[in-house]
Each structure stands twice: as structure tokens, then as C-alpha cells.
Amino acid sequence: MLIKLSLRVLTLAACCFTFVMSFSQSGYDGNLLINAVGKTDQSSEVSDLKASYHFQMANENHFLSKEGIELILQNATLSEIRIYKESTVYGNFKGKLPKGLSFNLSSAEVKKLLGKPSVSYNTGYCEFEVQGQIISCWFEKDHLSQVDIGSK
């Protein structure tokens, strides 16, 4: 009887842990990423972002997360967010991307969502101006593999 109860408690704890870990990435609204760029590191937008993805400071201008995302600051202001589908260094991003983007989209589907790119190369790179920011998209085998959000 005690063993069955212990197993149930362990199963419940494992389920709760899995839920919390998956919510930590998926619970953050991807459109808020765009709003955070250009804000100071003391702003609520940047503080919330840091807390949501468990960042560690590499140095005062570079924050790393094993959840597929990194932050670049210049003069204490968030200047760029890099988001990776799969990275051996930064991990795999499982959260929500801005503007309805997802890593399974083709370049044509991304262009449908974001409009005509301001810069586009045949090598699998496009830039889009969105809400006064630049969203850069990289593609591997015609599927979105990295998204950067930076100041214009």
C-alpha cells in the first residue's frame, strides 16, 4: 500500500515538473519579444523576458539560455534577440514566436505572414520590418531555423 502511494506521489510530481517546464517556454507571448527590443535592461519587459527563459549572464551585454534564446544588449538596452530552432549551444526554442511564425514554416509561408522582405537572399535569409523592428529569418532546407529580432 505504501509503495503504491509513493509511486502515485512520484508520478504526480513528475507530471507537475513536466507541466512547469513546458509552460516556462510556451507561456510567454511571442509578440512581447518585439516589444522588449529597445527597452533598458531594468524595464519590466526585459526583466520578464529574462525570468521567463532562465537566462544566465555571459557578460553584461550577453545573456544565454538553454531554451534556444539569447539576448544581446548595447549600452544597457536590449538590441537583439536571437531564437534558435535547434542549437547545440543554446538548446531548442519551444516557445511562441512573434507574428504567428513557427519553425515548421517555409520561406513562402513566412513571406505570406510578414509581407515582402526588405532584404532577401537566395541563401535562405530574409529581413522584414515589423513594428519598427527588424525580424531576420534564416532557413535550412526551406524551413525556418532561426529568428532574430533587432532594432532598426
TILUMMI-227015 format. One record per residue (C-alpha): chain; residue in three letters; x, y, z; residue number from 1. Coordinates in pm, 1 decimal, m for minus. Layout:
residues N
<chain = A, resn = Ala, X = X, Y = Y, Z = Z, resi = NUM> $
...
***
This chain:
residues 152
<chain = A, resn = Met, X = 0.0, Y = 0.0, Z = 0.0, resi = 1> $
<chain = A, resn = Leu, X = 276.1, Y = 242.6, Z = 94.8, resi = 2> $
<chain = A, resn = Ile, X = 465.6, Y = 159.2, Z = m226.6, resi = 3> $
<chain = A, resn = Lys, X = 157.4, Y = 232.3, Z = m441.6, resi = 4> $
<chain = A, resn = Leu, X = 107.7, Y = 566.0, Z = m265.4, resi = 5> $
<chain = A, resn = Ser, X = 475.5, Y = 654.8, Z = m311.6, resi = 6> $
<chain = A, resn = Leu, X = 453.9, Y = 571.6, Z = m681.7, resi = 7> $
<chain = A, resn = Arg, X = 146.1, Y = 790.8, Z = m721.6, resi = 8> $
<chain = A, resn = Val, X = 316.5, Y = 1080.8, Z = m545.4, resi = 9> $
<chain = A, resn = Leu, X = 626.1, Y = 1041.5, Z = m765.5, resi = 10> $
<chain = A, resn = Thr, X = 411.9, Y = 1022.2, Z = m1080.3, resi = 11> $
<chain = A, resn = Leu, X = 221.6, Y = 1334.7, Z = m979.1, resi = 12> $
<chain = A, resn = Ala, X = 545.9, Y = 1519.4, Z = m904.2, resi = 13> $
<chain = A, resn = Ala, X = 689.5, Y = 1418.1, Z = m1243.0, resi = 14> $
<chain = A, resn = Cys, X = 374.3, Y = 1538.0, Z = m1419.8, resi = 15> $
<chain = A, resn = Cys, X = 385.7, Y = 1871.8, Z = m1236.7, resi = 16> $
<chain = A, resn = Phe, X = 753.7, Y = 1916.8, Z = m1320.0, resi = 17> $
<chain = A, resn = Thr, X = 689.5, Y = 1841.3, Z = m1689.8, resi = 18> $
<chain = A, resn = Phe, X = 398.7, Y = 2087.4, Z = m1696.9, resi = 19> $
<chain = A, resn = Val, X = 602.4, Y = 2364.6, Z = m1533.0, resi = 20> $
<chain = A, resn = Met, X = 897.5, Y = 2310.9, Z = m1768.0, resi = 21> $
<chain = A, resn = Ser, X = 681.4, Y = 2315.7, Z = m2080.4, resi = 22> $
<chain = A, resn = Phe, X = 483.6, Y = 2617.7, Z = m1957.8, resi = 23> $
<chain = A, resn = Ser, X = 800.4, Y = 2815.3, Z = m1887.9, resi = 24> $
<chain = A, resn = Gln, X = 863.4, Y = 2840.6, Z = m2261.3, resi = 25> $
<chain = A, resn = Ser, X = 515.5, Y = 2824.3, Z = m2407.5, resi = 26> $
<chain = A, resn = Gly, X = 361.4, Y = 3066.6, Z = m2156.8, resi = 27> $
<chain = A, resn = Tyr, X = 547.0, Y = 3373.4, Z = m2285.0, resi = 28> $
<chain = A, resn = Asp, X = 368.9, Y = 3558.8, Z = m2567.3, resi = 29> $
<chain = A, resn = Gly, X = 598.1, Y = 3570.6, Z = m2871.1, resi = 30> $
<chain = A, resn = Asn, X = 471.6, Y = 3914.9, Z = m2971.7, resi = 31> $
<chain = A, resn = Leu, X = 610.3, Y = 4053.4, Z = m2645.4, resi = 32> $
<chain = A, resn = Leu, X = 958.2, Y = 3972.4, Z = m2778.5, resi = 33> $
<chain = A, resn = Ile, X = 920.3, Y = 4252.3, Z = m3033.1, resi = 34> $
<chain = A, resn = Asn, X = 813.4, Y = 4496.2, Z = m2760.2, resi = 35> $
<chain = A, resn = Ala, X = 1116.9, Y = 4414.0, Z = m2544.0, resi = 36> $
<chain = A, resn = Val, X = 1372.6, Y = 4518.1, Z = m2808.3, resi = 37> $
<chain = A, resn = Gly, X = 1486.2, Y = 4875.4, Z = m2749.0, resi = 38> $
<chain = A, resn = Lys, X = 1397.2, Y = 4868.6, Z = m2378.1, resi = 39> $
<chain = A, resn = Thr, X = 1652.5, Y = 4905.8, Z = m2098.0, resi = 40> $
<chain = A, resn = Asp, X = 1770.2, Y = 4604.5, Z = m1903.1, resi = 41> $
<chain = A, resn = Gln, X = 1584.9, Y = 4744.1, Z = m1597.8, resi = 42> $
<chain = A, resn = Ser, X = 1248.3, Y = 4764.5, Z = m1777.9, resi = 43> $
<chain = A, resn = Ser, X = 966.2, Y = 4528.6, Z = m1688.2, resi = 44> $
<chain = A, resn = Glu, X = 965.5, Y = 4392.8, Z = m2046.8, resi = 45> $
<chain = A, resn = Val, X = 1329.7, Y = 4282.8, Z = m2032.8, resi = 46> $
<chain = A, resn = Ser, X = 1306.0, Y = 4165.1, Z = m1670.2, resi = 47> $
<chain = A, resn = Asp, X = 1001.1, Y = 3949.9, Z = m1751.9, resi = 48> $
<chain = A, resn = Leu, X = 1178.1, Y = 3807.8, Z = m2056.4, resi = 49> $
<chain = A, resn = Lys, X = 1487.3, Y = 3718.0, Z = m1852.8, resi = 50> $
<chain = A, resn = Ala, X = 1275.0, Y = 3548.1, Z = m1587.2, resi = 51> $
<chain = A, resn = Ser, X = 1068.1, Y = 3352.7, Z = m1841.6, resi = 52> $
<chain = A, resn = Tyr, X = 1364.3, Y = 3182.6, Z = m2009.1, resi = 53> $
<chain = A, resn = His, X = 1606.8, Y = 3133.0, Z = m1718.5, resi = 54> $
<chain = A, resn = Phe, X = 1892.6, Y = 3337.2, Z = m1865.4, resi = 55> $
<chain = A, resn = Gln, X = 2244.9, Y = 3333.8, Z = m1735.3, resi = 56> $
<chain = A, resn = Met, X = 2470.7, Y = 3631.5, Z = m1785.8, resi = 57> $
<chain = A, resn = Ala, X = 2775.5, Y = 3559.3, Z = m2004.3, resi = 58> $
<chain = A, resn = Asn, X = 2877.1, Y = 3923.7, Z = m1958.2, resi = 59> $
<chain = A, resn = Glu, X = 2689.6, Y = 4249.4, Z = m1901.8, resi = 60> $
<chain = A, resn = Asn, X = 2584.8, Y = 4261.5, Z = m2268.8, resi = 61> $
<chain = A, resn = His, X = 2511.4, Y = 3895.1, Z = m2338.1, resi = 62> $
<chain = A, resn = Phe, X = 2254.7, Y = 3667.9, Z = m2174.2, resi = 63> $
<chain = A, resn = Leu, X = 2228.9, Y = 3297.6, Z = m2260.2, resi = 64> $
<chain = A, resn = Ser, X = 1951.8, Y = 3045.7, Z = m2210.5, resi = 65> $
<chain = A, resn = Lys, X = 1948.7, Y = 2670.7, Z = m2270.4, resi = 66> $
<chain = A, resn = Glu, X = 1593.3, Y = 2721.7, Z = m2401.2, resi = 67> $
<chain = A, resn = Gly, X = 1701.9, Y = 2827.1, Z = m2751.6, resi = 68> $
<chain = A, resn = Ile, X = 1721.6, Y = 3202.6, Z = m2699.1, resi = 69> $
<chain = A, resn = Glu, X = 1987.4, Y = 3465.4, Z = m2629.8, resi = 70> $
<chain = A, resn = Leu, X = 1981.4, Y = 3838.6, Z = m2560.0, resi = 71> $
<chain = A, resn = Ile, X = 2230.1, Y = 4099.4, Z = m2681.7, resi = 72> $
<chain = A, resn = Leu, X = 2244.7, Y = 4438.9, Z = m2509.7, resi = 73> $
<chain = A, resn = Gln, X = 2420.0, Y = 4760.4, Z = m2605.6, resi = 74> $
<chain = A, resn = Asn, X = 2452.3, Y = 5042.3, Z = m2354.3, resi = 75> $
<chain = A, resn = Ala, X = 2218.4, Y = 4860.6, Z = m2112.4, resi = 76> $
<chain = A, resn = Thr, X = 1945.9, Y = 4841.0, Z = m2380.6, resi = 77> $
<chain = A, resn = Leu, X = 1819.2, Y = 4520.5, Z = m2541.9, resi = 78> $
<chain = A, resn = Ser, X = 1930.3, Y = 4549.4, Z = m2904.9, resi = 79> $
<chain = A, resn = Glu, X = 1879.2, Y = 4194.4, Z = m3033.2, resi = 80> $
<chain = A, resn = Ile, X = 1704.6, Y = 3868.9, Z = m2950.1, resi = 81> $
<chain = A, resn = Arg, X = 1822.2, Y = 3550.9, Z = m3123.3, resi = 82> $
<chain = A, resn = Ile, X = 1593.1, Y = 3249.1, Z = m3127.2, resi = 83> $
<chain = A, resn = Tyr, X = 1707.3, Y = 2903.8, Z = m3240.9, resi = 84> $
<chain = A, resn = Lys, X = 1502.9, Y = 2607.7, Z = m3356.4, resi = 85> $
<chain = A, resn = Glu, X = 1788.9, Y = 2373.5, Z = m3263.4, resi = 86> $
<chain = A, resn = Ser, X = 2126.0, Y = 2470.3, Z = m3123.6, resi = 87> $
<chain = A, resn = Thr, X = 2387.9, Y = 2260.3, Z = m2950.6, resi = 88> $
<chain = A, resn = Val, X = 2494.4, Y = 2572.2, Z = m2756.9, resi = 89> $
<chain = A, resn = Tyr, X = 2161.1, Y = 2740.6, Z = m2680.4, resi = 90> $
<chain = A, resn = Gly, X = 1916.6, Y = 2449.1, Z = m2687.7, resi = 91> $
<chain = A, resn = Asn, X = 1586.9, Y = 2425.1, Z = m2873.1, resi = 92> $
<chain = A, resn = Phe, X = 1326.3, Y = 2700.0, Z = m2859.0, resi = 93> $
<chain = A, resn = Lys, X = 982.7, Y = 2560.7, Z = m2779.9, resi = 94> $
<chain = A, resn = Gly, X = 805.1, Y = 2886.8, Z = m2703.6, resi = 95> $
<chain = A, resn = Lys, X = 586.0, Y = 3106.7, Z = m2918.2, resi = 96> $
<chain = A, resn = Leu, X = 748.3, Y = 3309.3, Z = m3193.1, resi = 97> $
<chain = A, resn = Pro, X = 617.7, Y = 3656.7, Z = m3281.9, resi = 98> $
<chain = A, resn = Lys, X = 364.0, Y = 3735.7, Z = m3553.9, resi = 99> $
<chain = A, resn = Gly, X = 239.5, Y = 3377.4, Z = m3592.9, resi = 100> $
<chain = A, resn = Leu, X = 577.8, Y = 3242.7, Z = m3702.1, resi = 101> $
<chain = A, resn = Ser, X = 673.2, Y = 2883.8, Z = m3628.4, resi = 102> $
<chain = A, resn = Phe, X = 978.6, Y = 2680.6, Z = m3711.8, resi = 103> $
<chain = A, resn = Asn, X = 791.5, Y = 2448.4, Z = m3946.6, resi = 104> $
<chain = A, resn = Leu, X = 707.5, Y = 2730.5, Z = m4191.5, resi = 105> $
<chain = A, resn = Ser, X = 861.9, Y = 2756.1, Z = m4538.1, resi = 106> $
<chain = A, resn = Ser, X = 1007.0, Y = 3083.0, Z = m4665.9, resi = 107> $
<chain = A, resn = Ala, X = 694.7, Y = 3137.4, Z = m4879.5, resi = 108> $
<chain = A, resn = Glu, X = 470.9, Y = 3093.1, Z = m4573.2, resi = 109> $
<chain = A, resn = Val, X = 681.8, Y = 3338.2, Z = m4371.3, resi = 110> $
<chain = A, resn = Lys, X = 655.0, Y = 3593.9, Z = m4652.1, resi = 111> $
<chain = A, resn = Lys, X = 276.3, Y = 3547.5, Z = m4651.6, resi = 112> $
<chain = A, resn = Leu, X = 268.6, Y = 3627.6, Z = m4280.7, resi = 113> $
<chain = A, resn = Leu, X = 518.9, Y = 3915.2, Z = m4272.7, resi = 114> $
<chain = A, resn = Gly, X = 485.4, Y = 4059.5, Z = m4623.3, resi = 115> $
<chain = A, resn = Lys, X = 754.7, Y = 4147.6, Z = m4871.4, resi = 116> $
<chain = A, resn = Pro, X = 1102.2, Y = 4128.7, Z = m4716.3, resi = 117> $
<chain = A, resn = Ser, X = 1317.6, Y = 4442.3, Z = m4713.1, resi = 118> $
<chain = A, resn = Val, X = 1621.1, Y = 4216.7, Z = m4773.8, resi = 119> $
<chain = A, resn = Ser, X = 1619.8, Y = 3868.7, Z = m4926.3, resi = 120> $
<chain = A, resn = Tyr, X = 1897.0, Y = 3635.4, Z = m5040.2, resi = 121> $
<chain = A, resn = Asn, X = 1881.4, Y = 3301.7, Z = m5220.6, resi = 122> $
<chain = A, resn = Thr, X = 2098.7, Y = 3157.3, Z = m4944.3, resi = 123> $
<chain = A, resn = Gly, X = 1796.4, Y = 3133.3, Z = m4714.4, resi = 124> $
<chain = A, resn = Tyr, X = 1795.8, Y = 3469.2, Z = m4536.3, resi = 125> $
<chain = A, resn = Cys, X = 1526.6, Y = 3739.9, Z = m4524.9, resi = 126> $
<chain = A, resn = Glu, X = 1469.5, Y = 4057.6, Z = m4325.1, resi = 127> $
<chain = A, resn = Phe, X = 1130.7, Y = 4212.8, Z = m4253.8, resi = 128> $
<chain = A, resn = Glu, X = 1042.4, Y = 4546.4, Z = m4096.5, resi = 129> $
<chain = A, resn = Val, X = 775.9, Y = 4487.8, Z = m3831.9, resi = 130> $
<chain = A, resn = Gln, X = 652.9, Y = 4737.9, Z = m3571.9, resi = 131> $
<chain = A, resn = Gly, X = 966.6, Y = 4949.3, Z = m3611.9, resi = 132> $
<chain = A, resn = Gln, X = 1195.4, Y = 4648.1, Z = m3559.7, resi = 133> $
<chain = A, resn = Ile, X = 1379.2, Y = 4414.2, Z = m3795.1, resi = 134> $
<chain = A, resn = Ile, X = 1286.9, Y = 4045.4, Z = m3791.9, resi = 135> $
<chain = A, resn = Ser, X = 1558.8, Y = 3838.9, Z = m3960.0, resi = 136> $
<chain = A, resn = Cys, X = 1474.5, Y = 3483.7, Z = m4068.2, resi = 137> $
<chain = A, resn = Trp, X = 1714.3, Y = 3205.7, Z = m4158.1, resi = 138> $
<chain = A, resn = Phe, X = 1601.6, Y = 2896.2, Z = m4344.2, resi = 139> $
<chain = A, resn = Glu, X = 1753.6, Y = 2549.3, Z = m4370.2, resi = 140> $
<chain = A, resn = Lys, X = 1606.7, Y = 2321.3, Z = m4635.2, resi = 141> $
<chain = A, resn = Asp, X = 1339.0, Y = 2589.3, Z = m4687.7, resi = 142> $
<chain = A, resn = His, X = 1216.7, Y = 2573.2, Z = m4326.5, resi = 143> $
<chain = A, resn = Leu, X = 1258.3, Y = 2845.7, Z = m4067.9, resi = 144> $
<chain = A, resn = Ser, X = 1553.4, Y = 2763.3, Z = m3840.7, resi = 145> $
<chain = A, resn = Gln, X = 1643.7, Y = 3090.8, Z = m3668.0, resi = 146> $
<chain = A, resn = Val, X = 1470.3, Y = 3419.5, Z = m3593.8, resi = 147> $
<chain = A, resn = Asp, X = 1642.8, Y = 3738.9, Z = m3482.8, resi = 148> $
<chain = A, resn = Ile, X = 1458.9, Y = 4046.4, Z = m3364.2, resi = 149> $
<chain = A, resn = Gly, X = 1663.1, Y = 4365.5, Z = m3363.0, resi = 150> $
<chain = A, resn = Ser, X = 1643.7, Y = 4740.0, Z = m3355.4, resi = 151> $
<chain = A, resn = Lys, X = 1601.8, Y = 4918.2, Z = m3686.4, resi = 152> $
***
